[in-house]
Amino acid sequence: MRNWNYKTSFLTVFILLCGAMNVTTAYAQAPAERCKPREVPGAVTKPGNDASPCYEVNQTFDGTSFLKDNNIWTYSKDFADLFGMPAKHIEGLKGAEAVAFRIEDVGYQRCGMGGNINACQKQEACVVELYFDESKTKLPWASDLQAQWVPRDSSFSWLRTQDRKERPNGVLDITPPPDIVRLQWDRGQWRSSQLVAFADPVTRLETVFMSNVGTDQGGDEAGSNKLLINGYFRRFYRDMSMVSLELGCFTSARRRTIAIRLELQERMHQVTKRYQTIVLPEGFVSRMDALYKARNERDAQFNRSLFAPPVGTKGTANTPTNTPQ
């Protein structure tokens, strides 16, 4: 079962919105002015960094506790100026205003590993979130709803219908508008997402996000990794919208840049129409790979803990002795 913590996505948007709305006149100011330490006349104590409308300041430790963002980012200059983010991550992102990526713990474990009921491994989700300025980028939304989320960390995600025909996509499936045509590719090799966020404006056929992450073959149009939609929030601030996707936890990105494409595929690998291509820059992908590597090391350490090391392994209790039996 896949899982996505929508609370973390809310926190991501919340951190940005706190910056956007903390001071009503903040965005009448230049970014450099917003990012100066706040001064409140007559205040007994000086406001901490976490009260700043500037992301770069509220994510800087000043000796007091603060909510630390667990994402890595890449973004445009306009996005950085809007939210007071550091210029070092303006890296040439294409097709979106910003992209955030994180690897987060989900709310359950996989137990029974190695045949031991008490051997439980925490599960993680690799989430990518795309930010679009809808005054610049027109997206083919499937409905007029401002926000939708798949509640994968809810208790009812563990409940299964006794007759699969009643809920063929599971209890988490969100019924799309009646005019939406959900795609089903040949022989069950692909099924519709539990949330249909996008559809062709004319045919009303469901459109999906695809990516070339995890393969080192081909260019931006390579690969066929379909990304599940976790949720979206349209125009959460001004014309800025966010779409959250489950990217998949790979051993590495296996390429210098990553392309994510919103497209219509009426048949598997046959693109009928492409609406948007987002290209993640090399520096951002390198930082993603660092997170993937750390995750791989955690998994390897857990797997080693399941079984005794080979006889003779130096520094372990599993070393044979020469004592006669």
KEKE-3310 file (N, C-alpha, C; in steps of 0.2 Angstrom, whole numbers, plus 5000, padded with zeros to 4 digits):
npx = (5004:5003:5008:5005:5009:4998:4998:5011:5013:5003:5010:5021:5015:5010:5021:5026:5015:5014:5025:5020:5009:5011:5014:5004:5008:5019:5023:5023:5035:5052:5061:5074:5071:5061:5067:5075:5079:5064:5057:5048:5040:5040:5040:5043:5051:5062:5056:5057:5067:5058:5046:5047:5042:5050:5056:5070:5075:5066:5069:5082:5092:5091:5094:5083:5068:5061:5050:5057:5059:5057:5060:5069:5073:5070:5069:5061:5066:5056:5048:5056:5058:5045:5042:5054:5065:5081:5093:5102:5097:5090:5091:5088:5077:5064:5048:5040:5036:5042:5049:5048:5055:5055:5059:5050:5044:5031:5015:5016:5023:5032:5031:5037:5048:5062:5056:5053:5042:5043:5052:5052:5051:5052:5042:5044:5040:5043:5041:5036:5033:5025:5025:5015:5012:4997:4994:5003:5004:4993:4983:4975:4963:4952:4941:4932:4935:4944:4954:4960:4963:4971:4967:4978:4984:4974:4963:4954:4960:4965:4954:4945:4935:4924:4919:4926:4922:4913:4921:4932:4945:4948:4945:4950:4948:4943:4929:4928:4922:4906:4908:4921:4933:4940:4956:4961:4974:4980:4977:4978:4990:4991:4982:4969:4973:4969:4964:4958:4965:4967:4961:4958:4953:4944:4940:4939:4946:4956:4971:4989:5003:5019:5036:5054:5062:5074:5078:5092:5091:5088:5081:5072:5059:5059:5056:5043:5037:5024:5016:5008:4995:4995:4988:4981:4982:4974:4978:4983:4989:4988:4990:4996:4998:4998:5004:5004:5014:5018:5033:5041:5053:5068:5084:5093:5092:5098:5101:5106:5097:5080:5064:5047:5031:5016:5003:4993:4989:4982:4984:4996:5012:5010:5009:4996:4994:5003:5004:5012:5029:5041:5057:5069:5083:5101:5108:5098:5094:5105:5105:5094:5098:5107:5099:5092:5103:5106:5094:5096:5106:5101:5091:5100:5107:5097:5093:5104:5104:5094:5099:5112:5129:5141:5150:5165:5166:5175:5176:5163:5152:5151:5162:5173:5181:5196:5195:5195:5182)
npy = (4994:5011:5027:5043:5058:5070:5080:5084:5091:5101:5108:5112:5121:5129:5135:5143:5151:5158:5166:5174:5180:5185:5199:5212:5221:5216:5212:5223:5228:5227:5212:5212:5220:5214:5203:5208:5208:5208:5222:5227:5240:5245:5232:5220:5209:5204:5199:5182:5173:5164:5171:5179:5185:5181:5167:5163:5169:5164:5151:5150:5147:5154:5152:5149:5138:5131:5128:5117:5116:5101:5099:5099:5112:5119:5133:5147:5164:5173:5166:5165:5178:5181:5174:5176:5168:5159:5164:5155:5143:5146:5139:5137:5130:5122:5124:5125:5135:5132:5118:5106:5093:5078:5065:5056:5049:5037:5033:5020:5003:4990:4974:4958:4955:4946:4934:4936:4941:4952:4960:4975:4987:5004:5013:5023:5038:5045:5061:5073:5090:5101:5118:5130:5145:5150:5161:5161:5148:5137:5125:5109:5106:5095:5097:5111:5111:5118:5111:5095:5079:5063:5053:5045:5041:5039:5030:5022:5018:5005:4997:4985:4982:4968:4963:4966:4972:4981:4992:4995:5002:5003:5008:5021:5028:5042:5048:5054:5069:5066:5066:5063:5053:5039:5032:5015:5005:4992:4975:4977:4983:4995:5006:5018:5033:5036:5048:5059:5073:5080:5082:5081:5095:5095:5081:5076:5065:5057:5064:5061:5062:5058:5052:5052:5048:5037:5029:5028:5029:5037:5054:5068:5064:5050:5034:5028:5030:5031:5044:5044:5055:5064:5075:5091:5109:5123:5139:5144:5155:5170:5168:5156:5138:5121:5105:5089:5074:5057:5052:5041:5029:5028:5019:5028:5043:5041:5049:5065:5076:5078:5074:5078:5075:5081:5073:5066:5049:5038:5025:5014:5021:5028:5044:5055:5069:5082:5092:5099:5101:5098:5101:5096:5104:5100:5103:5102:5089:5082:5084:5078:5065:5063:5062:5050:5041:5042:5036:5023:5018:5018:5007:4997:4995:4991:4979:4971:4969:4959:4947:4935:4939:4933:4918:4921:4935:4949:4957:4954:4944:4932:4924:4911:4900:4892:4883:4866:4855)
npz = (5000:4996:5003:5008:5016:5019:5028:5029:5017:5018:5028:5021:5012:5021:5028:5017:5016:5028:5027:5016:5021:5034:5036:5031:5022:5016:5003:4996:4998:4993:4990:4997:5008:5014:5020:5030:5048:5058:5066:5080:5086:5103:5108:5120:5119:5106:5090:5085:5072:5066:5065:5054:5038:5027:5019:5019:5031:5041:5041:5046:5060:5076:5089:5095:5095:5080:5066:5055:5038:5028:5015:4999:4987:4971:4960:4952:4949:4951:4960:4970:4974:4978:4989:4997:4996:4996:4984:4979:4975:4963:4948:4935:4932:4922:4915:4927:4942:4954:4962:4975:4984:4995:5006:5016:5032:5034:5041:5045:5047:5039:5044:5050:5043:5036:5041:5054:5066:5074:5067:5061:5048:5045:5034:5019:5010:4994:4989:4977:4973:4963:4958:4951:4942:4938:4930:4920:4916:4909:4915:4912:4921:4929:4936:4945:4958:4972:4980:4983:4991:4993:5006:5012:5024:5033:5044:5038:5026:5028:5027:5017:5004:5003:4991:4977:4966:4970:4974:4963:4962:4975:4993:4994:4983:4973:4967:4951:4942:4932:4918:4915:4907:4912:4910:4905:4903:4892:4897:4910:4914:4918:4929:4933:4942:4960:4962:4950:4943:4932:4915:4898:4890:4879:4875:4887:4892:4905:4910:4913:4924:4919:4920:4917:4927:4936:4925:4914:4901:4885:4882:4888:4885:4888:4896:4907:4919:4929:4938:4953:4959:4973:4978:4977:4977:4972:4967:4980:4984:4978:4960:4962:4961:4968:4965:4971:4970:4970:4968:4968:4976:4972:4969:4964:4954:4942:4931:4925:4924:4927:4919:4920:4914:4909:4902:4889:4886:4877:4874:4881:4881:4870:4866:4865:4867:4874:4888:4897:4901:4914:4918:4929:4936:4935:4947:4957:4955:4959:4973:4976:4973:4984:4995:4991:4992:5006:5010:5005:5012:5025:5022:5019:5031:5039:5033:5035:5048:5050:5049:5055:5053:5041:5046:5053:5051:5055:5071:5075:5085:5079:5076:5073:5085:5090:5099:5105:5103)
capx = (5000:5007:5006:5007:5007:4996:5000:5018:5011:5000:5015:5025:5012:5009:5028:5026:5009:5016:5029:5016:5003:5013:5014:5000:5011:5026:5025:5024:5042:5057:5063:5079:5068:5057:5072:5078:5075:5058:5057:5041:5040:5038:5040:5047:5056:5063:5053:5062:5067:5052:5041:5049:5039:5055:5058:5077:5076:5062:5073:5088:5092:5093:5095:5076:5066:5058:5048:5062:5057:5061:5061:5074:5069:5073:5063:5062:5068:5050:5045:5061:5056:5038:5043:5060:5069:5088:5095:5107:5093:5088:5095:5086:5071:5060:5041:5036:5039:5046:5048:5050:5056:5057:5058:5047:5041:5024:5012:5015:5029:5032:5033:5038:5054:5066:5053:5053:5036:5045:5057:5048:5055:5048:5041:5045:5037:5047:5036:5038:5028:5026:5021:5013:5009:4992:4993:5008:5004:4986:4983:4969:4960:4947:4935:4933:4937:4950:4958:4958:4968:4970:4969:4981:4986:4968:4962:4950:4964:4966:4948:4945:4928:4924:4917:4931:4918:4910:4926:4938:4951:4949:4941:4952:4946:4939:4925:4929:4916:4904:4910:4928:4934:4946:4960:4963:4978:4979:4979:4979:4996:4991:4976:4968:4974:4964:4962:4959:4965:4967:4958:4958:4947:4939:4938:4938:4950:4960:4978:4993:5010:5024:5043:5060:5067:5075:5081:5097:5091:5084:5081:5066:5053:5061:5054:5036:5036:5018:5017:5002:4993:4993:4983:4982:4979:4974:4978:4983:4991:4988:4989:5001:4995:5003:5002:5009:5015:5022:5038:5044:5059:5073:5091:5096:5089:5101:5102:5108:5091:5074:5058:5041:5027:5008:5001:4987:4991:4976:4987:5003:5018:5008:5007:4992:4995:5007:5002:5017:5035:5045:5063:5072:5090:5106:5110:5093:5094:5111:5103:5089:5102:5110:5094:5091:5109:5105:5089:5098:5111:5097:5089:5105:5108:5091:5093:5110:5102:5090:5103:5118:5134:5144:5155:5172:5166:5179:5172:5157:5152:5150:5169:5174:5187:5200:5195:5193:5175)
capy = (5000:5017:5031:5050:5062:5076:5085:5087:5095:5107:5111:5115:5127:5134:5139:5148:5156:5162:5172:5178:5184:5188:5206:5213:5225:5213:5211:5230:5229:5224:5206:5213:5224:5209:5198:5211:5206:5212:5226:5228:5246:5244:5225:5218:5204:5204:5193:5177:5172:5161:5176:5183:5183:5179:5160:5162:5171:5159:5144:5151:5146:5160:5150:5147:5132:5133:5123:5116:5113:5095:5099:5103:5116:5123:5138:5153:5171:5176:5163:5167:5185:5181:5171:5177:5161:5160:5164:5150:5138:5148:5135:5135:5126:5124:5122:5126:5141:5129:5111:5103:5086:5076:5058:5057:5043:5037:5031:5013:4999:4983:4969:4951:4955:4940:4929:4938:4945:4958:4964:4980:4992:5010:5015:5030:5040:5050:5065:5079:5094:5106:5124:5133:5151:5149:5167:5160:5141:5135:5117:5106:5104:5090:5100:5117:5111:5121:5107:5088:5075:5056:5052:5038:5040:5038:5023:5018:5015:4998:4993:4983:4979:4960:4962:4971:4975:4987:4998:4992:5005:5003:5013:5028:5031:5048:5048:5060:5071:5060:5067:5061:5046:5036:5027:5009:5003:4985:4969:4978:4985:5002:5008:5025:5036:5036:5055:5062:5080:5083:5079:5085:5100:5093:5074:5074:5059:5058:5065:5059:5064:5053:5054:5048:5046:5030:5026:5032:5029:5042:5061:5071:5060:5043:5032:5027:5030:5035:5047:5045:5061:5064:5080:5098:5115:5128:5146:5145:5162:5174:5163:5150:5132:5116:5098:5084:5068:5052:5051:5034:5029:5024:5019:5035:5046:5038:5054:5072:5080:5074:5077:5076:5077:5080:5071:5061:5043:5034:5019:5014:5023:5032:5051:5059:5076:5084:5099:5103:5097:5101:5099:5097:5105:5096:5104:5099:5081:5080:5085:5072:5058:5063:5059:5043:5038:5041:5031:5017:5016:5015:5001:4992:4994:4987:4972:4968:4968:4954:4940:4935:4940:4927:4916:4924:4942:4952:4962:4952:4938:4926:4923:4904:4899:4886:4879:4860:4853)
capz = (5000:4995:5008:5007:5022:5017:5033:5027:5011:5021:5032:5016:5010:5027:5029:5012:5017:5034:5024:5012:5024:5040:5036:5026:5017:5015:4996:4993:4999:4989:4994:5002:5013:5018:5023:5036:5054:5060:5072:5082:5091:5110:5110:5126:5117:5099:5087:5082:5065:5063:5063:5048:5031:5022:5020:5021:5038:5046:5041:5049:5067:5079:5096:5098:5091:5074:5062:5050:5032:5027:5008:4995:4983:4966:4959:4947:4952:4953:4965:4976:4976:4981:4996:5001:4996:4994:4977:4977:4971:4956:4945:4928:4932:4917:4915:4933:4946:4959:4964:4981:4985:5001:5008:5023:5035:5033:5048:5047:5046:5036:5049:5048:5038:5037:5044:5061:5066:5077:5063:5057:5045:5044:5027:5017:5003:4990:4986:4973:4973:4958:4959:4944:4941:4933:4925:4915:4914:4909:4917:4911:4927:4928:4939:4947:4965:4973:4983:4984:4994:4994:5013:5013:5031:5037:5047:5033:5021:5030:5026:5010:5002:5002:4984:4974:4960:4973:4973:4960:4964:4983:4996:4994:4976:4973:4961:4947:4938:4928:4911:4915:4905:4916:4906:4907:4897:4890:4901:4917:4915:4921:4931:4934:4949:4964:4961:4944:4944:4925:4909:4891:4890:4874:4875:4894:4894:4910:4908:4919:4925:4918:4921:4916:4933:4937:4919:4911:4894:4882:4884:4892:4883:4889:4902:4907:4926:4930:4945:4957:4961:4980:4980:4974:4980:4967:4969:4987:4985:4971:4955:4963:4963:4969:4964:4975:4966:4972:4963:4969:4980:4968:4972:4962:4949:4936:4926:4927:4924:4927:4916:4922:4909:4910:4895:4887:4883:4876:4874:4884:4878:4864:4868:4861:4868:4880:4890:4901:4903:4919:4918:4935:4934:4938:4954:4961:4955:4963:4980:4977:4974:4991:4999:4989:4994:5013:5011:5003:5017:5030:5021:5019:5038:5042:5030:5038:5055:5050:5049:5058:5048:5039:5050:5052:5050:5060:5075:5077:5089:5075:5074:5075:5089:5089:5105:5104:5105)
cpx = (5004:5004:5008:5004:5005:4997:5006:5017:5008:5005:5020:5022:5011:5015:5028:5021:5011:5020:5025:5011:5005:5012:5010:5003:5018:5028:5024:5031:5046:5059:5069:5076:5064:5061:5076:5075:5070:5059:5050:5042:5037:5038:5045:5053:5056:5060:5059:5062:5061:5046:5042:5045:5043:5057:5065:5078:5072:5065:5080:5088:5095:5094:5088:5073:5062:5056:5053:5059:5061:5061:5067:5070:5074:5067:5066:5064:5061:5047:5050:5059:5050:5038:5049:5064:5076:5090:5099:5103:5089:5093:5093:5081:5066:5053:5037:5039:5043:5044:5051:5050:5058:5056:5056:5044:5034:5021:5012:5022:5027:5035:5034:5044:5059:5063:5052:5047:5038:5050:5053:5052:5050:5048:5042:5042:5042:5042:5039:5032:5029:5022:5021:5010:5004:4991:4998:5006:4996:4986:4976:4965:4954:4940:4937:4935:4944:4956:4955:4964:4966:4972:4972:4984:4980:4967:4958:4954:4966:4960:4947:4938:4929:4922:4921:4927:4914:4915:4932:4944:4952:4945:4943:4951:4941:4935:4925:4922:4913:4906:4917:4928:4940:4950:4962:4967:4977:4981:4981:4986:4997:4983:4975:4971:4968:4961:4964:4959:4965:4964:4958:4952:4942:4936:4936:4941:4955:4968:4982:5000:5015:5031:5048:5065:5068:5078:5087:5097:5086:5085:5074:5060:5054:5057:5046:5034:5030:5018:5009:5001:4991:4987:4985:4979:4979:4974:4978:4986:4992:4986:4993:4997:5000:5000:5007:5008:5019:5027:5041:5051:5064:5080:5095:5092:5091:5101:5103:5102:5085:5068:5052:5036:5020:5006:4995:4990:4985:4978:4994:5008:5016:5005:5002:4992:4999:5005:5007:5023:5039:5051:5067:5080:5095:5108:5105:5093:5100:5109:5098:5093:5105:5105:5092:5097:5108:5100:5092:5103:5107:5094:5094:5107:5103:5092:5099:5108:5097:5093:5110:5124:5138:5149:5162:5172:5170:5175:5165:5157:5151:5157:5171:5181:5190:5200:5192:5186:5175)
cpy = (5006:5022:5038:5054:5069:5082:5088:5092:5101:5111:5115:5122:5132:5138:5145:5154:5161:5168:5176:5183:5186:5195:5208:5217:5222:5214:5218:5232:5225:5218:5207:5216:5219:5204:5202:5209:5211:5216:5228:5234:5244:5237:5224:5214:5205:5198:5188:5176:5169:5165:5180:5181:5181:5172:5159:5164:5166:5152:5145:5151:5152:5159:5148:5142:5135:5127:5122:5113:5107:5094:5101:5106:5118:5127:5144:5159:5174:5173:5164:5174:5185:5179:5172:5171:5163:5160:5158:5144:5140:5145:5133:5130:5127:5121:5123:5132:5138:5122:5109:5096:5084:5068:5058:5050:5043:5034:5024:5009:4993:4978:4962:4950:4949:4935:4930:4943:4952:4962:4969:4985:4998:5011:5022:5032:5046:5055:5071:5083:5100:5112:5128:5140:5151:5155:5166:5153:5139:5127:5115:5102:5100:5093:5107:5117:5114:5116:5100:5084:5068:5055:5046:5037:5039:5031:5019:5016:5008:4994:4991:4980:4971:4959:4968:4974:4981:4993:4995:4995:5006:5008:5020:5031:5036:5048:5054:5063:5066:5061:5065:5054:5044:5031:5021:5006:4995:4980:4971:4981:4992:5003:5016:5027:5036:5043:5057:5069:5083:5079:5084:5089:5098:5086:5072:5067:5061:5059:5063:5062:5058:5056:5049:5046:5039:5026:5031:5032:5035:5049:5062:5067:5052:5041:5032:5026:5034:5037:5047:5052:5060:5069:5086:5103:5121:5135:5147:5151:5165:5168:5156:5144:5126:5109:5093:5077:5063:5050:5044:5034:5025:5024:5025:5037:5043:5043:5061:5077:5076:5078:5074:5079:5076:5079:5066:5055:5038:5027:5019:5016:5027:5039:5054:5066:5077:5091:5103:5098:5101:5098:5101:5098:5100:5097:5101:5092:5078:5079:5079:5065:5058:5060:5052:5039:5036:5036:5024:5014:5014:5009:4995:4990:4989:4980:4968:4965:4962:4947:4941:4936:4934:4925:4918:4931:4945:4957:4960:4946:4932:4924:4916:4904:4893:4881:4872:4858:4847)
cpz = (5000:5000:5006:5013:5020:5022:5032:5021:5014:5025:5027:5014:5015:5028:5024:5013:5023:5031:5020:5015:5031:5041:5030:5020:5014:5008:4992:4994:4994:4993:4999:5008:5018:5022:5028:5042:5056:5066:5074:5087:5097:5112:5115:5123:5109:5096:5084:5075:5062:5062:5057:5042:5026:5024:5022:5028:5042:5046:5043:5057:5071:5087:5099:5093:5085:5070:5056:5044:5030:5019:5005:4990:4977:4963:4954:4952:4955:4959:4971:4979:4980:4988:5000:5001:4994:4987:4975:4973:4965:4951:4937:4927:4926:4918:4922:4937:4951:4959:4970:4981:4992:5002:5015:5026:5035:5040:5049:5045:5042:5041:5046:5043:5041:5041:5052:5062:5070:5073:5059:5054:5043:5036:5025:5011:5000:4986:4982:4972:4968:4959:4952:4945:4936:4928:4919:4912:4915:4910:4915:4917:4925:4931:4942:4955:4966:4976:4983:4986:4994:5002:5015:5020:5036:5039:5041:5027:5022:5028:5018:5009:5001:4995:4980:4968:4963:4972:4970:4961:4971:4986:4996:4987:4977:4967:4957:4944:4933:4921:4910:4912:4908:4911:4909:4902:4897:4895:4908:4919:4919:4923:4933:4941:4953:4964:4954:4944:4937:4920:4903:4891:4884:4874:4882:4896:4900:4907:4915:4919:4924:4919:4919:4921:4934:4931:4917:4904:4891:4885:4888:4891:4885:4895:4902:4914:4927:4937:4948:4959:4969:4982:4976:4978:4975:4970:4976:4989:4979:4966:4956:4965:4964:4968:4967:4971:4970:4967:4963:4972:4976:4972:4970:4956:4942:4930:4929:4928:4924:4923:4919:4917:4911:4903:4895:4884:4883:4876:4877:4879:4871:4866:4863:4861:4874:4882:4894:4902:4908:4919:4925:4934:4938:4945:4959:4961:4959:4970:4981:4978:4981:4996:4998:4992:5002:5014:5010:5009:5023:5029:5021:5027:5041:5040:5033:5045:5056:5051:5052:5052:5047:5045:5048:5051:5056:5064:5077:5082:5085:5072:5077:5080:5087:5095:5103:5106:5109)
residu = (MET:ARG:ASN:TRP:ASN:TYR:LYS:THR:SER:PHE:LEU:THR:VAL:PHE:ILE:LEU:LEU:CYS:GLY:ALA:MET:ASN:VAL:THR:THR:ALA:TYR:ALA:GLN:ALA:PRO:ALA:GLU:ARG:CYS:LYS:PRO:ARG:GLU:VAL:PRO:GLY:ALA:VAL:THR:LYS:PRO:GLY:ASN:ASP:ALA:SER:PRO:CYS:TYR:GLU:VAL:ASN:GLN:THR:PHE:ASP:GLY:THR:SER:PHE:LEU:LYS:ASP:ASN:ASN:ILE:TRP:THR:TYR:SER:LYS:ASP:PHE:ALA:ASP:LEU:PHE:GLY:MET:PRO:ALA:LYS:HIS:ILE:GLU:GLY:LEU:LYS:GLY:ALA:GLU:ALA:VAL:ALA:PHE:ARG:ILE:GLU:ASP:VAL:GLY:TYR:GLN:ARG:CYS:GLY:MET:GLY:GLY:ASN:ILE:ASN:ALA:CYS:GLN:LYS:GLN:GLU:ALA:CYS:VAL:VAL:GLU:LEU:TYR:PHE:ASP:GLU:SER:LYS:THR:LYS:LEU:PRO:TRP:ALA:SER:ASP:LEU:GLN:ALA:GLN:TRP:VAL:PRO:ARG:ASP:SER:SER:PHE:SER:TRP:LEU:ARG:THR:GLN:ASP:ARG:LYS:GLU:ARG:PRO:ASN:GLY:VAL:LEU:ASP:ILE:THR:PRO:PRO:PRO:ASP:ILE:VAL:ARG:LEU:GLN:TRP:ASP:ARG:GLY:GLN:TRP:ARG:SER:SER:GLN:LEU:VAL:ALA:PHE:ALA:ASP:PRO:VAL:THR:ARG:LEU:GLU:THR:VAL:PHE:MET:SER:ASN:VAL:GLY:THR:ASP:GLN:GLY:GLY:ASP:GLU:ALA:GLY:SER:ASN:LYS:LEU:LEU:ILE:ASN:GLY:TYR:PHE:ARG:ARG:PHE:TYR:ARG:ASP:MET:SER:MET:VAL:SER:LEU:GLU:LEU:GLY:CYS:PHE:THR:SER:ALA:ARG:ARG:ARG:THR:ILE:ALA:ILE:ARG:LEU:GLU:LEU:GLN:GLU:ARG:MET:HIS:GLN:VAL:THR:LYS:ARG:TYR:GLN:THR:ILE:VAL:LEU:PRO:GLU:GLY:PHE:VAL:SER:ARG:MET:ASP:ALA:LEU:TYR:LYS:ALA:ARG:ASN:GLU:ARG:ASP:ALA:GLN:PHE:ASN:ARG:SER:LEU:PHE:ALA:PRO:PRO:VAL:GLY:THR:LYS:GLY:THR:ALA:ASN:THR:PRO:THR:ASN:THR:PRO:GLN)
# end
